[in-house]
């Protein structure tokens, strides 16, 4: 096992243990031996009292509640190792055409990860996923769920833009997929939303159309996964927004069941 793979395995074990502690009522991980962990009830009472007079503090408490406790940023460091391994990638035929590698953006300890298919022109220019018209729609969807881009993690299967925004090709997916899986292993989210057929088919090892996959939870390595339509598809087919919102409502209900904080209207 390589050092990187060993670190990613440690990440998974630490986050699973932290999640187990959280379910048992521990609100955080002690920084040193002898430092007691706060019971969740006490932390909640303190946060509630403070929030009565200070809305900004309440917002910070909600954001912190969404992050799985970690050993001093281990998920962030694991993601950095994945990015270092990707390097100035020349593994497939897309690399001579790109301006920027588009790795991912958001909270390394995110409870929810959105996975798309590939960068477009705006993403290629900026190096950040989902910043064009489809990205603006995705941001609105995330906000409507009571979250923000800073609280989730957003990435694609492909890290380079296909020419003319064409569909990803099998050889390109084959080269990039291991890095997507390492990103997910580093983050170990509580839930994944796949945007479009390529992301869903890739992670689910399925050739079923997205119209048949969407609307019900699947599983990726034990993580609940919701396939839904890509925001770019919604821009071309606005009538499908109702179906996507139905899918996201199922995601929100599961977030609530898991006790993951989000702002509710």
PyMOL commands that set and color helices and strands:
alter all, ss='L'
color gray80, all
select helices_A, chain A and resi 3-23+40-53+55-65+74-86+95-97+121-126+133-144+163-165+170-187+197-204+210-213+231-236+238-257
alter helices_A, ss='H'
color red, helices_A
select strands_A, chain A and resi 105-106+112-116+153-156+191-195+217-220+223-228
alter strands_A, ss='S'
color yellow, strands_A
deselect
rebuild
show_as cartoon
